[in-house]
Amino acid sequence: MGTYTEEELIRRQHQLDVDKWIASEAAGYDLCGSFTFCARCERMEPQPCARAEARWLEEQEREEEAYRAARQEMEENPDLPAPSEGAAQQETTAPETAQAKDALPAQAPAGYEFVTRYRRSFKSRLIQDEKMQDFYTDLKNAFAELTGVKARLSRHCENFRFHLDRIAKLNVGGKTLTLYLALDPAAYEDSKYRYEDVSDRKTYTETPMKIRITSKRMVKYARELLLDLAAKFSITVTGVIPMDYHMKYQTDEALIKKGLIKPYEVLVKTKKK
């Protein structure tokens, strides 16, 4: 918490007090002690909410760093978007032959050349798209209203679990934030919701209802479906103090240094001039 000045903590405490009062009024009862960071609260210290939130944010950052370090030595996460998601097409094209780095020859054979590609993590895609961060922030706050739901960030997606059940997943397909829900798509036929049934894909058998988040309206619909999700899994919905999940834009170079983008070389046919 050393990164926060006393003045910043006082200012943040005031903001949280206001947000907590508004949320409590909407819920009809005092929500003090029911928010994500409240477990870190020391009520007798000055600016308790601001300090509890700061501790929680630092814990999240430490967990993310530890997870990223552990994943760095592992093979690519198999939980990648399917080719139809659009992301894979950005990295490969028909005439190229992708190979493991150690298997690449020292020199490109005649008619071929080396080309650098980039494996972009879920977080890096968010960092470089402000509009997507708007949608992401709205959805994260909506998930925060579901008591007991835990989020886990991996390199290629963010999973949401309630006890042992994976109830939702967020990832990026192309340049679109995509939400997958553990709802039966067939139950929403002829409804106002625009979705895709991806239950035939092994990766999404638990979360077969796919929704592309492309507008504020789609965020609104997604929030409505989260209430259906809460009803299905008997999850209590509570008020929440909105959090800001926006991140400052960073260049490819900066994200490569942090390990959020991984460059790799592939051997491709030389294009005819």
MITOR-947643 format. One record per residue (C-alpha): y, z, x; residue number from 1; residue in one letter. Coordinates in steps of 0.02 Angstrom, whole numbers, plus 32768, in hexadecimal, padded with zeros to 4 digits. Example, Ala and Ser with C-alpha at 12.3 -4.5 7.8 and 13.67 -1.06 7.14 Angstrom:
# MITOR-947643
> Y / Z / X / k / r
> 7F1F / 8186 / 8267 / 1 / a .
> 7FCB / 8165 / 82AC / 2 / s .
This chain:
# MITOR-947643
> Y / Z / X / k / r
> 8000 / 8000 / 8000 / 1 / m .
> 806E / 7FFF / 8099 / 2 / g .
> 80A9 / 7F4F / 806D / 3 / t .
> 810D / 7F93 / 7FD9 / 4 / y .
> 81B4 / 7FEB / 7FEB / 5 / t .
> 81E2 / 807F / 7F7F / 6 / e .
> 8266 / 8014 / 7F2B / 7 / e .
> 81E5 / 7F90 / 7EFF / 8 / e .
> 8170 / 8014 / 7EB8 / 9 / l .
> 81FA / 805E / 7E4C / 10 / i .
> 8229 / 7FB2 / 7E0B / 11 / r .
> 8173 / 7F86 / 7DE6 / 12 / r .
> 8156 / 802E / 7D90 / 13 / q .
> 81E6 / 8008 / 7D1A / 14 / h .
> 819C / 7F5D / 7CF2 / 15 / q .
> 80F0 / 7FA7 / 7CD2 / 16 / l .
> 8139 / 8030 / 7C63 / 17 / d .
> 818C / 7FAC / 7BF7 / 18 / v .
> 80F0 / 7F3E / 7BF1 / 19 / d .
> 8082 / 7FD5 / 7BCA / 20 / k .
> 80F5 / 800B / 7B3B / 21 / w .
> 80F5 / 7F5C / 7AEF / 22 / i .
> 8037 / 7F4D / 7AFE / 23 / a .
> 801F / 7FFA / 7AB2 / 24 / s .
> 8091 / 7FCF / 7A20 / 25 / e .
> 802C / 7F32 / 7A00 / 26 / a .
> 7F86 / 7F91 / 7A0A / 27 / a .
> 7FC4 / 8020 / 799D / 28 / g .
> 7F96 / 80A8 / 7A19 / 29 / y .
> 7FBF / 80E2 / 7ACA / 30 / d .
> 7F66 / 8073 / 7B48 / 31 / l .
> 7F8B / 80E0 / 7BDF / 32 / c .
> 7EED / 80EF / 7C46 / 33 / g .
> 7E99 / 8055 / 7BFE / 34 / s .
> 7ED6 / 7FCD / 7C75 / 35 / f .
> 7E79 / 7F7E / 7D06 / 36 / t .
> 7ED3 / 7FE0 / 7D8E / 37 / f .
> 7ED7 / 8089 / 7D33 / 38 / c .
> 7E39 / 80C4 / 7D8D / 39 / a .
> 7EA1 / 80C8 / 7E2D / 40 / r .
> 7F2B / 8134 / 7DDF / 41 / c .
> 7F65 / 81DB / 7E26 / 42 / e .
> 7FCE / 821B / 7D96 / 43 / r .
> 802F / 829E / 7DFB / 44 / m .
> 8075 / 8225 / 7E7C / 45 / e .
> 8119 / 81C8 / 7E62 / 46 / p .
> 810D / 8119 / 7E13 / 47 / q .
> 8054 / 8134 / 7DE9 / 48 / p .
> 8038 / 808E / 7D8F / 49 / c .
> 808A / 8026 / 7E17 / 50 / a .
> 8027 / 807E / 7E9F / 51 / r .
> 7F83 / 806E / 7E3E / 52 / a .
> 7FA4 / 7FB5 / 7E24 / 53 / e .
> 7FCA / 7FA0 / 7EDE / 54 / a .
> 7F27 / 7FF5 / 7F0D / 55 / r .
> 7EC6 / 7F87 / 7E94 / 56 / w .
> 7F16 / 7EE7 / 7ED8 / 57 / l .
> 7EEF / 7F1C / 7F8B / 58 / e .
> 7E39 / 7F3E / 7F5B / 59 / e .
> 7E2C / 7E92 / 7F0B / 60 / q .
> 7E71 / 7E41 / 7FA8 / 61 / e .
> 7DF8 / 7EA2 / 8019 / 62 / r .
> 7D63 / 7E74 / 7FAC / 63 / e .
> 7D97 / 7DBE / 7FAD / 64 / e .
> 7DAB / 7DBC / 806A / 65 / e .
> 7D02 / 7E0E / 8083 / 66 / a .
> 7CAD / 7D97 / 800B / 67 / y .
> 7CFD / 7CFF / 805D / 68 / r .
> 7CC6 / 7D3A / 810A / 69 / a .
> 7C14 / 7D51 / 80CD / 70 / a .
> 7C12 / 7CA6 / 807B / 71 / r .
> 7C59 / 7C4C / 8112 / 72 / q .
> 7BB2 / 7C4A / 816C / 73 / e .
> 7B4E / 7C16 / 80D5 / 74 / m .
> 7B28 / 7B69 / 8097 / 75 / e .
> 7B97 / 7B18 / 8018 / 76 / e .
> 7B96 / 7B72 / 7F70 / 77 / n .
> 7B1B / 7B17 / 7EFE / 78 / p .
> 7B8A / 7B40 / 7E6A / 79 / d .
> 7BF6 / 7AA5 / 7E82 / 80 / l .
> 7C3D / 7A40 / 7DF0 / 81 / p .
> 7BCB / 79B2 / 7DBD / 82 / a .
> 7C02 / 7903 / 7DF4 / 83 / p .
> 7C4A / 78E0 / 7D48 / 84 / s .
> 7CC7 / 796C / 7D64 / 85 / e .
> 7D29 / 78F8 / 7DD6 / 86 / g .
> 7D32 / 796B / 7E6D / 87 / a .
> 7CA0 / 791E / 7EC8 / 88 / a .
> 7CE9 / 7870 / 7EBB / 89 / q .
> 7D7D / 78A9 / 7F21 / 90 / q .
> 7D0D / 78CD / 7FB4 / 91 / e .
> 7C8C / 7841 / 7FAE / 92 / t .
> 7C88 / 778A / 7F81 / 93 / t .
> 7BF7 / 7712 / 7F6E / 94 / a .
> 7BF9 / 76BC / 8019 / 95 / p .
> 7C02 / 775A / 8081 / 96 / e .
> 7B75 / 77BC / 80CF / 97 / t .
> 7B9E / 7877 / 80D9 / 98 / a .
> 7B3B / 78D4 / 815F / 99 / q .
> 7B34 / 7984 / 81A1 / 100 / a .
> 7BAF / 799D / 8230 / 101 / k .
> 7B27 / 79B9 / 82B2 / 102 / d .
> 7ACE / 791A / 827B / 103 / a .
> 7B63 / 78A7 / 8296 / 104 / l .
> 7B54 / 7834 / 832C / 105 / p .
> 7BCD / 7847 / 83BD / 106 / a .
> 7C12 / 779A / 839A / 107 / q .
> 7C1D / 773B / 82F7 / 108 / a .
> 7BA3 / 76A8 / 82F2 / 109 / p .
> 7BE7 / 75F9 / 82D9 / 110 / a .
> 7C31 / 75DF / 822D / 111 / g .
> 7C4A / 7699 / 820F / 112 / y .
> 7CD2 / 7718 / 8233 / 113 / e .
> 7CEB / 77D4 / 8228 / 114 / f .
> 7D59 / 7814 / 8199 / 115 / v .
> 7D92 / 78C7 / 817D / 116 / t .
> 7D74 / 790D / 80CF / 117 / r .
> 7DA0 / 79B7 / 8088 / 118 / y .
> 7D3B / 7A35 / 8024 / 119 / r .
> 7DBD / 7A90 / 7FBC / 120 / r .
> 7D97 / 7B3C / 7F78 / 121 / s .
> 7DC0 / 7B72 / 7EC8 / 122 / f .
> 7E4D / 7BE2 / 7F07 / 123 / k .
> 7E9A / 7B59 / 7F73 / 124 / s .
> 7EA2 / 7AE4 / 7EDD / 125 / r .
> 7EFE / 7B69 / 7E7B / 126 / l .
> 7F77 / 7B8C / 7F09 / 127 / i .
> 7FAA / 7AD6 / 7F11 / 128 / q .
> 7FC4 / 7ABD / 7E55 / 129 / d .
> 804B / 7B27 / 7E02 / 130 / e .
> 8028 / 7AE9 / 7D51 / 131 / k .
> 7F70 / 7B13 / 7D64 / 132 / m .
> 7FA5 / 7BC2 / 7D9B / 133 / q .
> 8006 / 7BD5 / 7CF7 / 134 / d .
> 7F67 / 7BB5 / 7C94 / 135 / f .
> 7EFF / 7C20 / 7D0B / 136 / y .
> 7F76 / 7CB5 / 7CF8 / 137 / t .
> 7F6F / 7CA9 / 7C39 / 138 / d .
> 7EB0 / 7CA3 / 7C3A / 139 / l .
> 7E9D / 7D30 / 7CB8 / 140 / k .
> 7F08 / 7DA0 / 7C4C / 141 / n .
> 7EA1 / 7D6F / 7BB5 / 142 / a .
> 7E01 / 7D9F / 7C11 / 143 / f .
> 7E53 / 7E44 / 7C42 / 144 / a .
> 7E5A / 7E71 / 7B89 / 145 / e .
> 7D9B / 7E70 / 7B84 / 146 / l .
> 7D67 / 7F1F / 7BB5 / 147 / t .
> 7CDB / 7F26 / 7C34 / 148 / g .
> 7CE2 / 7E70 / 7C67 / 149 / v .
> 7CDE / 7E5C / 7D24 / 150 / k .
> 7D1E / 7DC4 / 7D85 / 151 / a .
> 7CD1 / 7D87 / 7E28 / 152 / r .
> 7D25 / 7D00 / 7E8E / 153 / l .
> 7CB8 / 7C8A / 7EF4 / 154 / s .
> 7CE8 / 7BF5 / 7F5C / 155 / r .
> 7CD3 / 7B78 / 7ECF / 156 / h .
> 7CEF / 7BDA / 7E2F / 157 / c .
> 7D15 / 7C81 / 7DDD / 158 / e .
> 7C8C / 7CD3 / 7D76 / 159 / n .
> 7CA6 / 7D52 / 7CEC / 160 / f .
> 7C1A / 7DCA / 7CC0 / 161 / r .
> 7BFF / 7E4F / 7C3D / 162 / f .
> 7B78 / 7EC3 / 7C80 / 163 / h .
> 7AEE / 7E49 / 7CB5 / 164 / l .
> 7B28 / 7DB6 / 7C4C / 165 / d .
> 7B91 / 7D2A / 7C92 / 166 / r .
> 7C06 / 7D07 / 7C01 / 167 / i .
> 7C80 / 7C8C / 7C4D / 168 / a .
> 7CAD / 7C27 / 7CE6 / 169 / k .
> 7D4C / 7BD6 / 7D26 / 170 / l .
> 7D50 / 7B47 / 7DA1 / 171 / n .
> 7DB4 / 7AAA / 7DC6 / 172 / v .
> 7D78 / 79FB / 7D9E / 173 / g .
> 7DE8 / 797B / 7DF3 / 174 / g .
> 7E94 / 79C6 / 7DD1 / 175 / k .
> 7E66 / 7A1D / 7D2E / 176 / t .
> 7E40 / 7AD5 / 7D14 / 177 / l .
> 7D9B / 7ADD / 7CB6 / 178 / t .
> 7D56 / 7B6E / 7C51 / 179 / l .
> 7C9D / 7B84 / 7C29 / 180 / y .
> 7C6C / 7BFF / 7BA0 / 181 / l .
> 7BC8 / 7C4F / 7B6B / 182 / a .
> 7BDC / 7C0C / 7ABB / 183 / l .
> 7B6E / 7B93 / 7A5B / 184 / d .
> 7BCB / 7AEB / 7A56 / 185 / p .
> 7B6C / 7AB7 / 79BA / 186 / a .
> 7BC1 / 7B43 / 7959 / 187 / a .
> 7C69 / 7AEF / 7974 / 188 / y .
> 7C42 / 7A3E / 793B / 189 / e .
> 7CCC / 79F4 / 78D0 / 190 / d .
> 7D41 / 7A81 / 7903 / 191 / s .
> 7DEF / 7A73 / 794C / 192 / k .
> 7DAD / 7A9F / 79F9 / 193 / y .
> 7D9A / 7A15 / 7A79 / 194 / r .
> 7D03 / 7A3A / 7AE4 / 195 / y .
> 7C6C / 79EF / 7B3B / 196 / e .
> 7BB8 / 7A29 / 7B2D / 197 / d .
> 7B74 / 7A3B / 7BDE / 198 / v .
> 7AD7 / 7A9D / 7BB2 / 199 / s .
> 7A6B / 7A12 / 7BFD / 200 / d .
> 7AAA / 7A3F / 7CAB / 201 / r .
> 7A4B / 7ACA / 7D01 / 202 / k .
> 7AEA / 7B12 / 7D4E / 203 / t .
> 7B38 / 7B30 / 7CA4 / 204 / y .
> 7AA4 / 7B69 / 7C39 / 205 / t .
> 7AF4 / 7C15 / 7C27 / 206 / e .
> 7BA1 / 7BCF / 7C02 / 207 / t .
> 7B84 / 7B2A / 7BA7 / 208 / p .
> 7C2C / 7B16 / 7B4F / 209 / m .
> 7CA7 / 7ABC / 7BC1 / 210 / k .
> 7D62 / 7AB7 / 7B9D / 211 / i .
> 7DE4 / 7A5C / 7C05 / 212 / r .
> 7E84 / 7AC3 / 7C0F / 213 / i .
> 7F0A / 7A3C / 7C0F / 214 / t .
> 7F93 / 7A88 / 7BA3 / 215 / s .
> 7FD8 / 7B27 / 7B55 / 216 / k .
> 7F7D / 7AF8 / 7AB6 / 217 / r .
> 7ED7 / 7AF4 / 7B12 / 218 / m .
> 7F00 / 7BA0 / 7B5A / 219 / v .
> 7F1F / 7BDE / 7AA8 / 220 / k .
> 7E78 / 7B96 / 7A6E / 221 / y .
> 7E21 / 7BE2 / 7B05 / 222 / a .
> 7E67 / 7C8E / 7ADA / 223 / r .
> 7E25 / 7C7B / 7A28 / 224 / e .
> 7D79 / 7C4F / 7A6B / 225 / l .
> 7D7D / 7CE7 / 7ADC / 226 / l .
> 7D89 / 7D50 / 7A3E / 227 / l .
> 7CEB / 7CFA / 79FF / 228 / d .
> 7C9C / 7D21 / 7AA7 / 229 / l .
> 7CCF / 7DD8 / 7A96 / 230 / a .
> 7C80 / 7DDE / 79E9 / 231 / a .
> 7BDF / 7D8E / 7A26 / 232 / k .
> 7BC8 / 7E0C / 7AB5 / 233 / f .
> 7C14 / 7EA2 / 7A58 / 234 / s .
> 7CA3 / 7EAF / 7AD5 / 235 / i .
> 7D36 / 7F1E / 7AA8 / 236 / t .
> 7DDE / 7EC5 / 7AAB / 237 / v .
> 7E71 / 7F31 / 7AE2 / 238 / t .
> 7F28 / 7F1A / 7B0F / 239 / g .
> 7F54 / 7EED / 7BC1 / 240 / v .
> 7FE9 / 7EF1 / 7C34 / 241 / i .
> 8001 / 7E39 / 7C66 / 242 / p .
> 7FE7 / 7E16 / 7D1F / 243 / m .
> 8030 / 7D86 / 7D81 / 244 / d .
> 7FA9 / 7D23 / 7DDB / 245 / y .
> 801B / 7C9E / 7E21 / 246 / h .
> 800C / 7C7C / 7EDB / 247 / m .
> 8088 / 7C2D / 7F51 / 248 / k .
> 8067 / 7B77 / 7F7D / 249 / y .
> 8014 / 7B5B / 8027 / 250 / q .
> 7FF5 / 7ABC / 8089 / 251 / t .
> 7F49 / 7A78 / 80B4 / 252 / d .
> 7F63 / 7AB2 / 8168 / 253 / e .
> 7F84 / 7B65 / 8133 / 254 / a .
> 7EF0 / 7B68 / 80BD / 255 / l .
> 7E7D / 7B1F / 8143 / 256 / i .
> 7EAE / 7BAF / 81B7 / 257 / k .
> 7E80 / 7C2B / 812E / 258 / k .
> 7DD9 / 7BD6 / 810F / 259 / g .
> 7E07 / 7BA5 / 805D / 260 / l .
> 7DFB / 7AEC / 8089 / 261 / i .
> 7D71 / 7AAF / 80FC / 262 / k .
> 7D83 / 7A06 / 8150 / 263 / p .
> 7CE7 / 79A4 / 817C / 264 / y .
> 7CC0 / 78F7 / 81BE / 265 / e .
> 7C5C / 786F / 816B / 266 / v .
> 7C23 / 77C6 / 81A7 / 267 / l .
> 7C61 / 7738 / 8138 / 268 / v .
> 7C5C / 767D / 813D / 269 / k .
> 7CF8 / 7633 / 8188 / 270 / t .
> 7D61 / 75E0 / 8103 / 271 / k .
> 7D7B / 7527 / 8118 / 272 / k .
> 7E2F / 74F9 / 813B / 273 / k .
